[in-house]
Amino acid sequence: MINSKLFKFQASHTRFTLIFTSLMYVVCNAFNFDKIAKWFYLGDTLDYVALLAYLTLGLSLFITFFAIFAHRWSIKPLAILLIILSAAATYFVSKYNVAIDTSMIMNIVHTDPTEVSSLLSTQMIPYVIFLIILPIFIVINTTITFDKPFAYLFSSIKLGTLAFVIGLALLYLNSNSILRAGNISQKYIIHSLVPVNYIRSIITNISNTIAPVYAGIKKKAEFSGSVSAEDDLIVVLAIGETSRQKNFNLYGYDRKTTNPVLSKVNDLHVLNGIARLASTLYALPEILEKNDVKLTRITSTLGIDTFCYVNYTLYDNCTSVGEIKAENCKHGGKCYDEDVVPLLEGNLESYNSGSRFIVLHLGGGSHGPLYNNRHPPEFQQFSPMCSDADVINKCTVEELYNSYDNTILYVDYVLGEIISKLDNSGAPYVFIYLSDHGESLLEDGVIFHGMPPGISLPPEQAQVPLIIKSSVPISLTKRDEYTQQDVYDSVLELLSIKVDIFENKGSFIKLDEHDKSPGVASGIYAKCTSSSPNSSQPNNCG
Ligand SMILES: [Zn+2]
């Protein structure tokens, strides 16, 4: 008989929260420590500071989560549920190296009993005893004391907030190293960190389920607008991915010939585009949304035929007309950015007159860490390349640049194809290309893209290509830099659209035939004649 008194514990709810979360976190992640630590190596040296900061960040978030939901009646059931889920997650990460992400959680939700039984094994027994039965026994036998309602709530809030602030501070102080490890591991450092991995995935799944319902309830921002002139014009807005100015010959790059096609295109306007946010999810609305109103919603609502053709996705930035994905792709079914071109071509065939707005999402672009996944094999022209996601430890800077340059070479090809289709169609068009954000390639030790909120982007991530070509006479406003919101305004201006909730103040492109902005002082718009496509000056127009 076990003397049950030996297993009787008592703790205040804050002490229990701290001890329970810390113990569970340390024990579960000790099993998979090497799987996380290996992404924090710089050469042969383990970046202990960054690793420790990352692990403490995970624990801080876990403590905050637990403090929010652990109350008098929920604390023990929650602890027991977390014990079971964490043991399962630890086992599967440890034995099968699985990444526990949103899709994994969806698979678990939809799994059937046969699949479950096929995963059971005798190897699980020690995990069940030491990570489930023993901890649950201890939790059940612990008397958790609570202060009076307000006092205990206050101490919960204090603990949760303190943990959160510590976590946030560690993230900001070590953002470079943590983001680098996250990118190189393709988020595996998150997907293997128990219980952050499954809690995050469950929350994402729940929010994905709720989002459409919420969108239905949420009142859309009201606007009214008008189209003042019915020009025959197609505005094509091509949005790139992770391409930066620095590696375009058009912007003065001379290490490799990355723009053999665009360099030969006449009358190309090469401008200094500036991105503000370096995550696709947040950068796309910088281009396609203003004051909560999507650009495609305005154009389609005002009767302009609007289309979105995508490789990857524009997320919810084109829901008013729906996005059409590239399919039946040439390279054995694997789609690349060039596969949106036939969709554009088909669209142009149906064009007779009037105005039209076409968004092309070139979502493959130059996204790492496996740059060569973003273009067909025939564009692997600069070698040796870096073909390992661990670009810092497995590749030289030259290999990294070669790989990245191959993606720019491919962007050059795709943009050339788009411009050539537009020219061949004979349709009156204005074509705008810009990237969602740039990329760091080890400048100042920074790699890939993404910065915590509030920290400005390094130039390599901020300076994005912004390239304009038109078959009709246009004038461009001369500026040192052009923001993504300026592009939004310019599209409205080109389509002669005015809305009541904001002005197109940032617009910098104007059709020459008629002056739609009588309020604008003459001389602000300088006529763009042919600009040298080889110029190293981004602002060679205007
Ligand atoms: Zn992006």
Residues whose N, C-alpha, C, O or C-beta is under 5 A from the ligand:
A	BS01	ZN	E241 T242 S279 T280 D436
